[in-house]
């Protein structure tokens, strides 16, 4: 039974890996740098601020802060997507 479960999980992982690898296009180095500097770092900083607020303040304060930061992230990404 354990072997069947392992084989099923391994096959599922390999299937998803091959499926994603064949459908997602390859990025050039400049596209990866653009993605990292303009999208991932701002999202990581927003996540850091949200986590700091959630740790420092009680529950009822960080929900609106997370909502506002989420909205600002959406606006930032929307503006970036329109002007690449």
PDB file of N, CA, C and O in Angstrom:
ATOM      1  N   UNK A   1       0.818  -1.195   0.000  1.00  0.00           N
ATOM      2  CA  UNK A   1       0.000   0.000   0.000  1.00  0.00           C
ATOM      3  C   UNK A   1       0.865   1.264   0.000  1.00  0.00           C
ATOM      4  O   UNK A   1       0.568   2.233  -0.699  1.00  0.00           O
ATOM      5  N   UNK A   2       1.943   1.236   0.800  1.00  0.00           N
ATOM      6  CA  UNK A   2       2.818   2.400   0.847  1.00  0.00           C
ATOM      7  C   UNK A   2       3.546   2.594  -0.480  1.00  0.00           C
ATOM      8  O   UNK A   2       3.766   3.724  -0.915  1.00  0.00           O
ATOM      9  N   UNK A   3       3.911   1.507  -1.109  1.00  0.00           N
ATOM     10  CA  UNK A   3       4.594   1.606  -2.397  1.00  0.00           C
ATOM     11  C   UNK A   3       3.663   2.196  -3.454  1.00  0.00           C
ATOM     12  O   UNK A   3       4.092   3.009  -4.273  1.00  0.00           O
ATOM     13  N   UNK A   4       2.405   1.798  -3.442  1.00  0.00           N
ATOM     14  CA  UNK A   4       1.431   2.341  -4.388  1.00  0.00           C
ATOM     15  C   UNK A   4       1.223   3.836  -4.169  1.00  0.00           C
ATOM     16  O   UNK A   4       1.123   4.607  -5.124  1.00  0.00           O
ATOM     17  N   UNK A   5       1.161   4.233  -2.912  1.00  0.00           N
ATOM     18  CA  UNK A   5       1.015   5.650  -2.589  1.00  0.00           C
ATOM     19  C   UNK A   5       2.241   6.440  -3.064  1.00  0.00           C
ATOM     20  O   UNK A   5       2.099   7.523  -3.632  1.00  0.00           O
ATOM     21  N   UNK A   6       3.430   5.907  -2.835  1.00  0.00           N
ATOM     22  CA  UNK A   6       4.657   6.565  -3.276  1.00  0.00           C
ATOM     23  C   UNK A   6       4.709   6.683  -4.788  1.00  0.00           C
ATOM     24  O   UNK A   6       5.047   7.744  -5.311  1.00  0.00           O
ATOM     25  N   UNK A   7       4.383   5.618  -5.494  1.00  0.00           N
ATOM     26  CA  UNK A   7       4.402   5.647  -6.960  1.00  0.00           C
ATOM     27  C   UNK A   7       3.391   6.640  -7.493  1.00  0.00           C
ATOM     28  O   UNK A   7       3.670   7.350  -8.459  1.00  0.00           O
ATOM     29  N   UNK A   8       2.220   6.700  -6.878  1.00  0.00           N
ATOM     30  CA  UNK A   8       1.197   7.660  -7.298  1.00  0.00           C
ATOM     31  C   UNK A   8       1.674   9.094  -7.095  1.00  0.00           C
ATOM     32  O   UNK A   8       1.510   9.937  -7.977  1.00  0.00           O
ATOM     33  N   UNK A   9       2.261   9.368  -5.943  1.00  0.00           N
ATOM     34  CA  UNK A   9       2.769  10.718  -5.678  1.00  0.00           C
ATOM     35  C   UNK A   9       3.901  11.075  -6.634  1.00  0.00           C
ATOM     36  O   UNK A   9       3.937  12.186  -7.161  1.00  0.00           O
ATOM     37  N   UNK A  10       4.814  10.153  -6.860  1.00  0.00           N
ATOM     38  CA  UNK A  10       5.932  10.413  -7.760  1.00  0.00           C
ATOM     39  C   UNK A  10       5.441  10.658  -9.186  1.00  0.00           C
ATOM     40  O   UNK A  10       5.911  11.580  -9.854  1.00  0.00           O
ATOM     41  N   UNK A  11       4.507   9.844  -9.648  1.00  0.00           N
ATOM     42  CA  UNK A  11       3.957  10.034 -10.985  1.00  0.00           C
ATOM     43  C   UNK A  11       3.229  11.373 -11.094  1.00  0.00           C
ATOM     44  O   UNK A  11       3.351  12.067 -12.103  1.00  0.00           O
ATOM     45  N   UNK A  12       2.478  11.733 -10.064  1.00  0.00           N
ATOM     46  CA  UNK A  12       1.758  13.008 -10.075  1.00  0.00           C
ATOM     47  C   UNK A  12       2.734  14.171 -10.145  1.00  0.00           C
ATOM     48  O   UNK A  12       2.534  15.111 -10.914  1.00  0.00           O
ATOM     49  N   UNK A  13       3.787  14.107  -9.345  1.00  0.00           N
ATOM     50  CA  UNK A  13       4.787  15.170  -9.369  1.00  0.00           C
ATOM     51  C   UNK A  13       5.455  15.263 -10.736  1.00  0.00           C
ATOM     52  O   UNK A  13       5.618  16.363 -11.263  1.00  0.00           O
ATOM     53  N   UNK A  14       5.839  14.146 -11.313  1.00  0.00           N
ATOM     54  CA  UNK A  14       6.484  14.159 -12.627  1.00  0.00           C
ATOM     55  C   UNK A  14       5.537  14.681 -13.707  1.00  0.00           C
ATOM     56  O   UNK A  14       5.957  15.421 -14.597  1.00  0.00           O
ATOM     57  N   UNK A  15       4.269  14.299 -13.629  1.00  0.00           N
ATOM     58  CA  UNK A  15       3.296  14.766 -14.607  1.00  0.00           C
ATOM     59  C   UNK A  15       3.143  16.283 -14.543  1.00  0.00           C
ATOM     60  O   UNK A  15       3.163  16.957 -15.573  1.00  0.00           O
ATOM     61  N   UNK A  16       2.991  16.816 -13.336  1.00  0.00           N
ATOM     62  CA  UNK A  16       2.837  18.269 -13.185  1.00  0.00           C
ATOM     63  C   UNK A  16       4.106  18.979 -13.631  1.00  0.00           C
ATOM     64  O   UNK A  16       4.031  20.025 -14.276  1.00  0.00           O
ATOM     65  N   UNK A  17       5.277  18.426 -13.297  1.00  0.00           N
ATOM     66  CA  UNK A  17       6.545  19.034 -13.702  1.00  0.00           C
ATOM     67  C   UNK A  17       6.673  19.104 -15.220  1.00  0.00           C
ATOM     68  O   UNK A  17       7.014  20.155 -15.762  1.00  0.00           O
ATOM     69  N   UNK A  18       6.408  18.017 -15.901  1.00  0.00           N
ATOM     70  CA  UNK A  18       6.508  17.987 -17.366  1.00  0.00           C
ATOM     71  C   UNK A  18       5.458  18.897 -17.985  1.00  0.00           C
ATOM     72  O   UNK A  18       5.731  19.582 -18.971  1.00  0.00           O
ATOM     73  N   UNK A  19       4.277  18.908 -17.418  1.00  0.00           N
ATOM     74  CA  UNK A  19       3.194  19.748 -17.936  1.00  0.00           C
ATOM     75  C   UNK A  19       3.556  21.225 -17.822  1.00  0.00           C
ATOM     76  O   UNK A  19       3.392  21.974 -18.786  1.00  0.00           O
ATOM     77  N   UNK A  20       4.047  21.656 -16.662  1.00  0.00           N
ATOM     78  CA  UNK A  20       4.430  23.059 -16.498  1.00  0.00           C
ATOM     79  C   UNK A  20       5.628  23.413 -17.363  1.00  0.00           C
ATOM     80  O   UNK A  20       5.682  24.494 -17.950  1.00  0.00           O
ATOM     81  N   UNK A  21       6.577  22.508 -17.438  1.00  0.00           N
ATOM     82  CA  UNK A  21       7.777  22.773 -18.233  1.00  0.00           C
ATOM     83  C   UNK A  21       7.444  22.951 -19.708  1.00  0.00           C
ATOM     84  O   UNK A  21       8.089  23.740 -20.400  1.00  0.00           O
ATOM     85  N   UNK A  22       6.452  22.231 -20.187  1.00  0.00           N
ATOM     86  CA  UNK A  22       6.112  22.329 -21.610  1.00  0.00           C
ATOM     87  C   UNK A  22       5.188  23.495 -21.918  1.00  0.00           C
ATOM     88  O   UNK A  22       5.128  23.937 -23.066  1.00  0.00           O
ATOM     89  N   UNK A  23       4.470  24.005 -20.933  1.00  0.00           N
ATOM     90  CA  UNK A  23       3.515  25.079 -21.216  1.00  0.00           C
ATOM     91  C   UNK A  23       4.050  26.464 -20.888  1.00  0.00           C
ATOM     92  O   UNK A  23       3.660  27.435 -21.536  1.00  0.00           O
ATOM     93  N   UNK A  24       4.920  26.582 -19.913  1.00  0.00           N
ATOM     94  CA  UNK A  24       5.446  27.890 -19.527  1.00  0.00           C
ATOM     95  C   UNK A  24       6.632  28.213 -20.429  1.00  0.00           C
ATOM     96  O   UNK A  24       7.538  27.394 -20.580  1.00  0.00           O
ATOM     97  N   UNK A  25       6.631  29.407 -21.031  1.00  0.00           N
ATOM     98  CA  UNK A  25       7.738  29.738 -21.929  1.00  0.00           C
ATOM     99  C   UNK A  25       9.023  30.012 -21.151  1.00  0.00           C
ATOM    100  O   UNK A  25       8.995  30.331 -19.962  1.00  0.00           O
ATOM    101  N   UNK A  26      10.131  29.881 -21.840  1.00  0.00           N
ATOM    102  CA  UNK A  26      11.414  30.206 -21.219  1.00  0.00           C
ATOM    103  C   UNK A  26      11.592  31.710 -21.210  1.00  0.00           C
ATOM    104  O   UNK A  26      11.222  32.403 -22.158  1.00  0.00           O
ATOM    105  N   UNK A  27      12.162  32.199 -20.130  1.00  0.00           N
ATOM    106  CA  UNK A  27      12.430  33.626 -20.009  1.00  0.00           C
ATOM    107  C   UNK A  27      13.888  33.903 -20.345  1.00  0.00           C
ATOM    108  O   UNK A  27      14.769  33.106 -20.020  1.00  0.00           O
ATOM    109  N   UNK A  28      14.139  35.032 -20.996  1.00  0.00           N
ATOM    110  CA  UNK A  28      15.506  35.473 -21.218  1.00  0.00           C
ATOM    111  C   UNK A  28      16.036  36.073 -19.918  1.00  0.00           C
ATOM    112  O   UNK A  28      15.269  36.355 -18.997  1.00  0.00           O
ATOM    113  N   UNK A  29      17.325  36.261 -19.853  1.00  0.00           N
ATOM    114  CA  UNK A  29      17.950  36.786 -18.630  1.00  0.00           C
ATOM    115  C   UNK A  29      17.419  38.180 -18.298  1.00  0.00           C
ATOM    116  O   UNK A  29      17.141  38.474 -17.136  1.00  0.00           O
ATOM    117  N   UNK A  30      17.279  39.036 -19.303  1.00  0.00           N
ATOM    118  CA  UNK A  30      16.789  40.392 -19.043  1.00  0.00           C
ATOM    119  C   UNK A  30      15.333  40.375 -18.558  1.00  0.00           C
ATOM    120  O   UNK A  30      14.942  41.219 -17.752  1.00  0.00           O
ATOM    121  N   UNK A  31      14.532  39.423 -19.042  1.00  0.00           N
ATOM    122  CA  UNK A  31      13.151  39.318 -18.558  1.00  0.00           C
ATOM    123  C   UNK A  31      13.115  38.855 -17.114  1.00  0.00           C
ATOM    124  O   UNK A  31      12.293  39.335 -16.333  1.00  0.00           O
ATOM    125  N   UNK A  32      13.991  37.931 -16.746  1.00  0.00           N
ATOM    126  CA  UNK A  32      14.054  37.482 -15.355  1.00  0.00           C
ATOM    127  C   UNK A  32      14.503  38.607 -14.427  1.00  0.00           C
ATOM    128  O   UNK A  32      13.970  38.750 -13.327  1.00  0.00           O
ATOM    129  N   UNK A  33      15.472  39.401 -14.856  1.00  0.00           N
ATOM    130  CA  UNK A  33      15.922  40.530 -14.040  1.00  0.00           C
ATOM    131  C   UNK A  33      14.816  41.557 -13.884  1.00  0.00           C
ATOM    132  O   UNK A  33      14.630  42.114 -12.802  1.00  0.00           O
ATOM    133  N   UNK A  34      14.078  41.812 -14.961  1.00  0.00           N
ATOM    134  CA  UNK A  34      12.961  42.747 -14.917  1.00  0.00           C
ATOM    135  C   UNK A  34      11.890  42.247 -13.948  1.00  0.00           C
ATOM    136  O   UNK A  34      11.361  43.016 -13.145  1.00  0.00           O
ATOM    137  N   UNK A  35      11.579  40.970 -14.030  1.00  0.00           N
ATOM    138  CA  UNK A  35      10.592  40.379 -13.131  1.00  0.00           C
ATOM    139  C   UNK A  35      11.046  40.470 -11.680  1.00  0.00           C
ATOM    140  O   UNK A  35      10.258  40.813 -10.799  1.00  0.00           O
ATOM    141  N   UNK A  36      12.300  40.166 -11.436  1.00  0.00           N
ATOM    142  CA  UNK A  36      12.809  40.192 -10.072  1.00  0.00           C
ATOM    143  C   UNK A  36      12.835  41.582  -9.465  1.00  0.00           C
ATOM    144  O   UNK A  36      12.370  41.777  -8.342  1.00  0.00           O
ATOM    145  N   UNK A  37      13.378  42.556 -10.198  1.00  0.00           N
ATOM    146  CA  UNK A  37      13.541  43.885  -9.649  1.00  0.00           C
ATOM    147  C   UNK A  37      12.247  44.679  -9.611  1.00  0.00           C
ATOM    148  O   UNK A  37      12.019  45.441  -8.672  1.00  0.00           O
ATOM    149  N   UNK A  38      11.405  44.517 -10.606  1.00  0.00           N
ATOM    150  CA  UNK A  38      10.206  45.361 -10.687  1.00  0.00           C
ATOM    151  C   UNK A  38       8.961  44.728 -10.089  1.00  0.00           C
ATOM    152  O   UNK A  38       8.008  45.444  -9.782  1.00  0.00           O
ATOM    153  N   UNK A  39       8.934  43.419  -9.913  1.00  0.00           N
ATOM    154  CA  UNK A  39       7.729  42.760  -9.403  1.00  0.00           C
ATOM    155  C   UNK A  39       8.007  42.053  -8.081  1.00  0.00           C
ATOM    156  O   UNK A  39       7.339  42.328  -7.084  1.00  0.00           O
ATOM    157  N   UNK A  40       8.981  41.146  -8.059  1.00  0.00           N
ATOM    158  CA  UNK A  40       9.177  40.290  -6.885  1.00  0.00           C
ATOM    159  C   UNK A  40       9.705  41.043  -5.668  1.00  0.00           C
ATOM    160  O   UNK A  40       9.248  40.786  -4.554  1.00  0.00           O
ATOM    161  N   UNK A  41      10.641  41.952  -5.841  1.00  0.00           N
ATOM    162  CA  UNK A  41      11.171  42.685  -4.690  1.00  0.00           C
ATOM    163  C   UNK A  41      10.110  43.592  -4.071  1.00  0.00           C
ATOM    164  O   UNK A  41       9.989  43.590  -2.846  1.00  0.00           O
ATOM    165  N   UNK A  42       9.325  44.376  -4.841  1.00  0.00           N
ATOM    166  CA  UNK A  42       8.259  45.150  -4.197  1.00  0.00           C
ATOM    167  C   UNK A  42       7.219  44.276  -3.491  1.00  0.00           C
ATOM    168  O   UNK A  42       6.743  44.634  -2.414  1.00  0.00           O
ATOM    169  N   UNK A  43       6.864  43.143  -4.084  1.00  0.00           N
ATOM    170  CA  UNK A  43       5.902  42.250  -3.425  1.00  0.00           C
ATOM    171  C   UNK A  43       6.508  41.703  -2.131  1.00  0.00           C
ATOM    172  O   UNK A  43       5.807  41.589  -1.125  1.00  0.00           O
ATOM    173  N   UNK A  44       7.792  41.366  -2.143  1.00  0.00           N
ATOM    174  CA  UNK A  44       8.443  40.859  -0.931  1.00  0.00           C
ATOM    175  C   UNK A  44       8.491  41.932   0.152  1.00  0.00           C
ATOM    176  O   UNK A  44       8.293  41.628   1.328  1.00  0.00           O
ATOM    177  N   UNK A  45       8.746  43.168  -0.225  1.00  0.00           N
ATOM    178  CA  UNK A  45       8.759  44.246   0.767  1.00  0.00           C
ATOM    179  C   UNK A  45       7.370  44.497   1.340  1.00  0.00           C
ATOM    180  O   UNK A  45       7.229  44.745   2.537  1.00  0.00           O
ATOM    181  N   UNK A  46       6.356  44.436   0.506  1.00  0.00           N
ATOM    182  CA  UNK A  46       4.987  44.591   0.995  1.00  0.00           C
ATOM    183  C   UNK A  46       4.634  43.449   1.939  1.00  0.00           C
ATOM    184  O   UNK A  46       3.988  43.668   2.963  1.00  0.00           O
ATOM    185  N   UNK A  47       5.051  42.237   1.602  1.00  0.00           N
ATOM    186  CA  UNK A  47       4.832  41.088   2.473  1.00  0.00           C
ATOM    187  C   UNK A  47       5.554  41.277   3.804  1.00  0.00           C
ATOM    188  O   UNK A  47       5.012  40.926   4.852  1.00  0.00           O
ATOM    189  N   UNK A  48       6.754  41.819   3.779  1.00  0.00           N
ATOM    190  CA  UNK A  48       7.509  42.072   4.999  1.00  0.00           C
ATOM    191  C   UNK A  48       6.792  43.087   5.887  1.00  0.00           C
ATOM    192  O   UNK A  48       6.708  42.903   7.102  1.00  0.00           O
ATOM    193  N   UNK A  49       6.278  44.153   5.284  1.00  0.00           N
ATOM    194  CA  UNK A  49       5.543  45.163   6.052  1.00  0.00           C
ATOM    195  C   UNK A  49       4.275  44.564   6.643  1.00  0.00           C
ATOM    196  O   UNK A  49       3.963  44.808   7.809  1.00  0.00           O
ATOM    197  N   UNK A  50       3.544  43.786   5.858  1.00  0.00           N
ATOM    198  CA  UNK A  50       2.321  43.139   6.363  1.00  0.00           C
ATOM    199  C   UNK A  50       2.637  42.222   7.534  1.00  0.00           C
ATOM    200  O   UNK A  50       1.911  42.218   8.529  1.00  0.00           O
ATOM    201  N   UNK A  51       3.694  41.457   7.432  1.00  0.00           N
ATOM    202  CA  UNK A  51       4.067  40.543   8.505  1.00  0.00           C
ATOM    203  C   UNK A  51       4.495  41.310   9.748  1.00  0.00           C
ATOM    204  O   UNK A  51       4.143  40.922  10.862  1.00  0.00           O
ATOM    205  N   UNK A  52       5.248  42.393   9.576  1.00  0.00           N
ATOM    206  CA  UNK A  52       5.668  43.200  10.725  1.00  0.00           C
ATOM    207  C   UNK A  52       4.469  43.818  11.429  1.00  0.00           C
ATOM    208  O   UNK A  52       4.419  43.846  12.659  1.00  0.00           O
ATOM    209  N   UNK A  53       3.501  44.313  10.658  1.00  0.00           N
ATOM    210  CA  UNK A  53       2.296  44.890  11.259  1.00  0.00           C
ATOM    211  C   UNK A  53       1.490  43.818  11.973  1.00  0.00           C
ATOM    212  O   UNK A  53       0.959  44.059  13.057  1.00  0.00           O
ATOM    213  N   UNK A  54       1.393  42.634  11.376  1.00  0.00           N
ATOM    214  CA  UNK A  54       0.626  41.546  11.982  1.00  0.00           C
ATOM    215  C   UNK A  54       1.261  41.076  13.284  1.00  0.00           C
ATOM    216  O   UNK A  54       0.551  40.696  14.215  1.00  0.00           O
ATOM    217  N   UNK A  55       2.591  41.097  13.360  1.00  0.00           N
ATOM    218  CA  UNK A  55       3.269  40.653  14.577  1.00  0.00           C
ATOM    219  C   UNK A  55       3.199  41.726  15.668  1.00  0.00           C
ATOM    220  O   UNK A  55       3.033  41.411  16.846  1.00  0.00           O
ATOM    221  N   UNK A  56       3.326  42.986  15.268  1.00  0.00           N
ATOM    222  CA  UNK A  56       3.408  44.078  16.244  1.00  0.00           C
ATOM    223  C   UNK A  56       2.052  44.460  16.833  1.00  0.00           C
ATOM    224  O   UNK A  56       1.950  44.726  18.031  1.00  0.00           O
ATOM    225  N   UNK A  57       1.026  44.488  16.011  1.00  0.00           N
ATOM    226  CA  UNK A  57      -0.268  45.017  16.452  1.00  0.00           C
ATOM    227  C   UNK A  57      -1.286  43.905  16.629  1.00  0.00           C
ATOM    228  O   UNK A  57      -1.107  42.805  16.107  1.00  0.00           O
ATOM    229  N   UNK A  58      -2.348  44.188  17.362  1.00  0.00           N
ATOM    230  CA  UNK A  58      -3.383  43.160  17.554  1.00  0.00           C
ATOM    231  C   UNK A  58      -4.156  42.871  16.270  1.00  0.00           C
ATOM    232  O   UNK A  58      -4.016  43.561  15.260  1.00  0.00           O
ATOM    233  N   UNK A  59      -4.965  41.837  16.349  1.00  0.00           N
ATOM    234  CA  UNK A  59      -5.688  41.292  15.201  1.00  0.00           C
ATOM    235  C   UNK A  59      -6.531  42.331  14.469  1.00  0.00           C
ATOM    236  O   UNK A  59      -6.516  42.368  13.238  1.00  0.00           O
ATOM    237  N   UNK A  60      -7.257  43.168  15.186  1.00  0.00           N
ATOM    238  CA  UNK A  60      -8.209  44.067  14.545  1.00  0.00           C
ATOM    239  C   UNK A  60      -7.548  45.201  13.779  1.00  0.00           C
ATOM    240  O   UNK A  60      -8.223  45.871  12.997  1.00  0.00           O
ATOM    241  N   UNK A  61      -6.261  45.442  13.969  1.00  0.00           N
ATOM    242  CA  UNK A  61      -5.588  46.529  13.246  1.00  0.00           C
ATOM    243  C   UNK A  61      -4.987  46.038  11.936  1.00  0.00           C
ATOM    244  O   UNK A  61      -5.024  46.758  10.939  1.00  0.00           O
ATOM    245  N   UNK A  62      -4.432  44.819  11.916  1.00  0.00           N
ATOM    246  CA  UNK A  62      -3.682  44.433  10.721  1.00  0.00           C
ATOM    247  C   UNK A  62      -4.548  43.955   9.584  1.00  0.00           C
ATOM    248  O   UNK A  62      -4.057  43.843   8.461  1.00  0.00           O
ATOM    249  N   UNK A  63      -5.825  43.664   9.821  1.00  0.00           N
ATOM    250  CA  UNK A  63      -6.694  43.272   8.700  1.00  0.00           C
ATOM    251  C   UNK A  63      -6.902  44.441   7.731  1.00  0.00           C
ATOM    252  O   UNK A  63      -6.742  44.247   6.526  1.00  0.00           O
ATOM    253  N   UNK A  64      -7.253  45.656   8.206  1.00  0.00           N
ATOM    254  CA  UNK A  64      -7.351  46.770   7.245  1.00  0.00           C
ATOM    255  C   UNK A  64      -6.011  47.126   6.599  1.00  0.00           C
ATOM    256  O   UNK A  64      -5.961  47.501   5.428  1.00  0.00           O
ATOM    257  N   UNK A  65      -4.937  47.007   7.364  1.00  0.00           N
ATOM    258  CA  UNK A  65      -3.617  47.311   6.796  1.00  0.00           C
ATOM    259  C   UNK A  65      -3.295  46.330   5.679  1.00  0.00           C
ATOM    260  O   UNK A  65      -2.799  46.736   4.628  1.00  0.00           O
ATOM    261  N   UNK A  66      -3.567  45.049   5.887  1.00  0.00           N
ATOM    262  CA  UNK A  66      -3.325  44.046   4.851  1.00  0.00           C
ATOM    263  C   UNK A  66      -4.207  44.304   3.631  1.00  0.00           C
ATOM    264  O   UNK A  66      -3.770  44.123   2.494  1.00  0.00           O
ATOM    265  N   UNK A  67      -5.454  44.728   3.870  1.00  0.00           N
ATOM    266  CA  UNK A  67      -6.345  45.028   2.746  1.00  0.00           C
ATOM    267  C   UNK A  67      -5.816  46.210   1.932  1.00  0.00           C
ATOM    268  O   UNK A  67      -5.814  46.167   0.702  1.00  0.00           O
ATOM    269  N   UNK A  68      -5.375  47.248   2.607  1.00  0.00           N
ATOM    270  CA  UNK A  68      -4.845  48.427   1.910  1.00  0.00           C
ATOM    271  C   UNK A  68      -3.573  48.062   1.150  1.00  0.00           C
ATOM    272  O   UNK A  68      -3.409  48.452  -0.007  1.00  0.00           O
ATOM    273  N   UNK A  69      -2.676  47.323   1.787  1.00  0.00           N
ATOM    274  CA  UNK A  69      -1.453  46.931   1.100  1.00  0.00           C
ATOM    275  C   UNK A  69      -1.731  45.995  -0.074  1.00  0.00           C
ATOM    276  O   UNK A  69      -1.052  46.060  -1.099  1.00  0.00           O
ATOM    277  N   UNK A  70      -2.721  45.131   0.075  1.00  0.00           N
ATOM    278  CA  UNK A  70      -3.112  44.279  -1.044  1.00  0.00           C
ATOM    279  C   UNK A  70      -3.646  45.088  -2.212  1.00  0.00           C
ATOM    280  O   UNK A  70      -3.327  44.813  -3.369  1.00  0.00           O
ATOM    281  N   UNK A  71      -4.463  46.091  -1.901  1.00  0.00           N
ATOM    282  CA  UNK A  71      -4.992  46.958  -2.956  1.00  0.00           C
ATOM    283  C   UNK A  71      -3.870  47.732  -3.633  1.00  0.00           C
ATOM    284  O   UNK A  71      -3.860  47.867  -4.856  1.00  0.00           O
ATOM    285  N   UNK A  72      -2.926  48.241  -2.847  1.00  0.00           N
ATOM    286  CA  UNK A  72      -1.799  48.970  -3.437  1.00  0.00           C
ATOM    287  C   UNK A  72      -0.935  48.057  -4.298  1.00  0.00           C
ATOM    288  O   UNK A  72      -0.430  48.478  -5.339  1.00  0.00           O
ATOM    289  N   UNK A  73      -0.765  46.824  -3.874  1.00  0.00           N
ATOM    290  CA  UNK A  73      -0.019  45.861  -4.692  1.00  0.00           C
ATOM    291  C   UNK A  73      -0.738  45.620  -6.010  1.00  0.00           C
ATOM    292  O   UNK A  73      -0.114  45.576  -7.071  1.00  0.00           O
ATOM    293  N   UNK A  74      -2.051  45.466  -5.935  1.00  0.00           N
ATOM    294  CA  UNK A  74      -2.841  45.273  -7.156  1.00  0.00           C
ATOM    295  C   UNK A  74      -2.684  46.468  -8.095  1.00  0.00           C
ATOM    296  O   UNK A  74      -2.484  46.286  -9.296  1.00  0.00           O
ATOM    297  N   UNK A  75      -2.772  47.680  -7.563  1.00  0.00           N
ATOM    298  CA  UNK A  75      -2.643  48.874  -8.411  1.00  0.00           C
ATOM    299  C   UNK A  75      -1.240  48.954  -9.014  1.00  0.00           C
ATOM    300  O   UNK A  75      -1.085  49.314 -10.181  1.00  0.00           O
ATOM    301  N   UNK A  76      -0.221  48.620  -8.221  1.00  0.00           N
ATOM    302  CA  UNK A  76       1.145  48.655  -8.714  1.00  0.00           C
ATOM    303  C   UNK A  76       1.342  47.669  -9.853  1.00  0.00           C
ATOM    304  O   UNK A  76       1.909  48.014 -10.889  1.00  0.00           O
ATOM    305  N   UNK A  77       0.873  46.441  -9.659  1.00  0.00           N
ATOM    306  CA  UNK A  77       1.033  45.426 -10.696  1.00  0.00           C
ATOM    307  C   UNK A  77       0.184  45.742 -11.923  1.00  0.00           C
ATOM    308  O   UNK A  77       0.599  45.461 -13.047  1.00  0.00           O
ATOM    309  N   UNK A  78      -0.983  46.315 -11.726  1.00  0.00           N
ATOM    310  CA  UNK A  78      -1.831  46.701 -12.843  1.00  0.00           C
ATOM    311  C   UNK A  78      -1.176  47.796 -13.670  1.00  0.00           C
ATOM    312  O   UNK A  78      -1.217  47.765 -14.899  1.00  0.00           O
ATOM    313  N   UNK A  79      -0.576  48.758 -12.995  1.00  0.00           N
ATOM    314  CA  UNK A  79       0.110  49.832 -13.710  1.00  0.00           C
ATOM    315  C   UNK A  79       1.327  49.299 -14.446  1.00  0.00           C
ATOM    316  O   UNK A  79       1.608  49.724 -15.567  1.00  0.00           O
ATOM    317  N   UNK A  80       2.053  48.373 -13.830  1.00  0.00           N
ATOM    318  CA  UNK A  80       3.227  47.796 -14.486  1.00  0.00           C
ATOM    319  C   UNK A  80       2.845  46.968 -15.693  1.00  0.00           C
ATOM    320  O   UNK A  80       3.545  46.985 -16.705  1.00  0.00           O
ATOM    321  N   UNK A  81       1.740  46.242 -15.599  1.00  0.00           N
ATOM    322  CA  UNK A  81       1.309  45.392 -16.705  1.00  0.00           C
ATOM    323  C   UNK A  81       0.879  46.225 -17.892  1.00  0.00           C
ATOM    324  O   UNK A  81       1.011  45.780 -19.032  1.00  0.00           O
ATOM    325  N   UNK A  82       0.364  47.430 -17.656  1.00  0.00           N
ATOM    326  CA  UNK A  82      -0.078  48.268 -18.762  1.00  0.00           C
ATOM    327  C   UNK A  82       1.094  48.964 -19.435  1.00  0.00           C
ATOM    328  O   UNK A  82       1.026  49.260 -20.628  1.00  0.00           O
ATOM    329  N   UNK A  83       2.181  49.235 -18.689  1.00  0.00           N
ATOM    330  CA  UNK A  83       3.335  49.926 -19.252  1.00  0.00           C
ATOM    331  C   UNK A  83       4.592  49.091 -19.053  1.00  0.00           C
ATOM    332  O   UNK A  83       5.371  49.367 -18.141  1.00  0.00           O
ATOM    333  N   UNK A  84       4.807  48.079 -19.883  1.00  0.00           N
ATOM    334  CA  UNK A  84       5.984  47.229 -19.685  1.00  0.00           C
ATOM    335  C   UNK A  84       7.277  47.906 -20.028  1.00  0.00           C
ATOM    336  O   UNK A  84       8.342  47.301 -19.906  1.00  0.00           O
TER     337      UNK A  84
END
